[in-house]
């Protein structure tokens, strides 16, 4: 047990109903802490992004973006996929945590060395030779990330989101403070790099302390099962990263680092609804799905309900945001970033679909459909890669965004729907879950466009759009008064396994 948290079922509960109630209370509390954690963290990220974008300008910001793409490519698979086994392990996860720590750290050290050695060529290919030194500096955080992959997964497994909240806030704001201080001191793109390295170092200290004793102890009988489980996920993660960032690579290589700065800014702003509303759920959903996996009907009902809740909030945000993209970008980042507005309008529409895809991904992983996921991701990459490279050369930044949205709608979404149906998830309830939020969001977007056409100030336009968006969300909830009752009903029902520890 940790902090002031309570414990839920360690094998002593005599009834499935008690276990189910414990699971629901743990999941509900964990989601609450996770949402608060994500909200504050994303606010910090958005705040520092806005300030640094205004201080550095498109050129310096683009140089850092090049380095960040290289770093994120390595971070997508540095722990070799074994950390998720901590969440999925049927027995006490601490029995294999030492082996996970060794495997993830060793893999991260090797990738750190490789990234340092290839930083120069990578920077040149991405159109920013000056970014090589920044890439080498930020590669240190690869090792730090690998060291705490296991402890972070353990906190997720145990629904200890309150402790995770404290850690993430220290990490976010320590890095933010250093980056802002250095940027104001004239260190340019290096300020962001140093801020990230400090933040990951702070994370190592706090994660290790939260899950002490920290073990580096290999159980040879576990190495092969862990790698057999993790390497396909690591391979899928590489493809997932490539899918998410191939457009940025195409922009950097064909249009240069400054254009990449505009695209990354639009991408980050467009991803805000995903990060704010979907990520907290994803920190809890895999553990919940894993405990329901022996009851397909409960899984289907829970998935449909979660989709309905997400759609009620995210669809109005995305569609209204697209309707006032120019004023939002000008208000948040300044007039010099206006070139990113059209890109943001298209990417935020793609975000509305990505929220569904990511929730589906988590469910399919729990249902052991990793092979099918890898196939879909490879298909996605095979189609998206050529499309965005061609679009970048022919249509510039906006063409890249259009290509991404088209591939998601025409290729990827049908594949995910087919996989969900293959696991026994009925599709008709999924469609019904999004129809009402989509209609309300479309009406709100149209109203926003009409109202804001008469406003000259980006601030007033953004304010009006925010009010209309909130009204649209309230409208969905009023039209579906049963939604909150259904969410509360998710608390009941049997759970297939007890929880080890809860800090929620």
Steps between C-alpha positions, in 0.01 A plus 500: 500500500615852429428842644148513636359255254302193584536144387252315286485124491819307548332166464295526819176628348247225501258623235544599142275798563740632761789463260301674227416791728863525604615500141249767405588722794869462422451568130272798563740653750798429276326661203424809707861540606618418148273762347617765747860396438460521125310829516772671703784338305348594166431850624868526593606361165265733316613798705869438447433424133322831454767700682789327327336530159468873555857531635680274251302550180441246221867442409636412848183312584540297181859410588384357832214319325752317282689380806176402673391282207827309521465456876138387488588244234732329746270545801222321313673165553797552734359275776442220243130475584553311826353763733144422390553147633499655847140611438396168347687258733256252654700463820668751730676738257783561745627147428611612155566871553874449544524320165295773331732766642811324367357438153359852456815671631736288288296566187493872576877522549560338163259732327653801677839408356356451155316832504812687611703342220246579229387844618686683222358304206151505651508878539616548141231270359235693692623829362653647817875425534517730803275261693767227533631624835150535638421144393807371688405690814140382501604140436605484867132494588466171312697325775302673773173396335609136477596490866150590618284322241432216743422716806268721294312194376471369856330821611257463211432137587422588860282803411734720704419809297523730799868421538541524123336842516764628742784358292377634168440847639854521637634376167290738290558819696870446574571457128272792415672734743847417369397528135338839550793634700752392237284625213473843661878488543548458126584129476255441215406142414751369757272626777236243407758221487643573844150528644409156368815334634449652846136394503580136420772494766253626758262230382760228565546609860129522572394178325773299670401642838131425440560132418800426720682274536619548144629168369741403225470124528458271202290187527620297204174309483318827431728652237366300207128542592552872555675548167246281324226724638681831467686488168186481284365798695832681456481432128144626495609807697765579239236484231258704714767766539574497128130540428475791742813680386563407137326821397741702716796322345358573155451869584850536645674320214311674219402842640764565769516546876305828506204340323527213745467753781165616358380144451604383848330798661178421312535129584555568870203735522280256306604216732385691808153337511664157465749568776251665732210256478630175351834458674360494857260227394779303332697498825215306662315319219755221428501388862119508511463314169752238610289417804187470284653302215333174608158662458471624137158654558627718784797603288273600212267696727786678673669587171178641354435706810852642505471590133168675562649708781806593296292592196274726705799711603757474224288534187368849590853609597652376173234626260457839664879539513525430127236766429708777663849369433651827379387702800599228746855480362538878490364542852711223655830531313499838326464628146839368388363146534187560288640271231421205728126576518381305194714203600352506850143505362558177310708321762247563776242316289742209474538514877129431546552168322832423670328509840285206395798319347709529815224372725452210259874433500504458878211256490650296217831471687321361804307260274836373368450625144853640480574320174199656333590840641846474354354412160267798507778733609723376218220558250444847645867585462521350150219726381571810707874521429481548122185712534656762729830513310313563176270751668793688658665547161182589314276681748721602794394490864125497441534214252679290762217556750235410239687182410513396865126555552410315180709193585353482852143510371532283190757239604553480875155549650343212302785270606451575869125450471557160338737398781255608768226299337735203493537519878123491550443877537175584318540800270142630502520625862830672419338691217205590717739625769648770273201609288349745749831660607601530134177673399513739795868573435437571131218739590722672757779537243259662254365735764854589603594586142196728465543675834875554480483637146378824657784518755831665416703408808667154522441511874127565468470238229677239712287591801178471303611165357575372849156598627326334205712187547404471867135553408525219244642259759223596742246445223622145441476422870149647518388296199655188651423527873564128536867543410621582848281228648654247263848615594412448865362156419841399374599482866296185552556147383759229561868545444718207404793594718564699817726797524829491680520859621314822449607858550198686373 
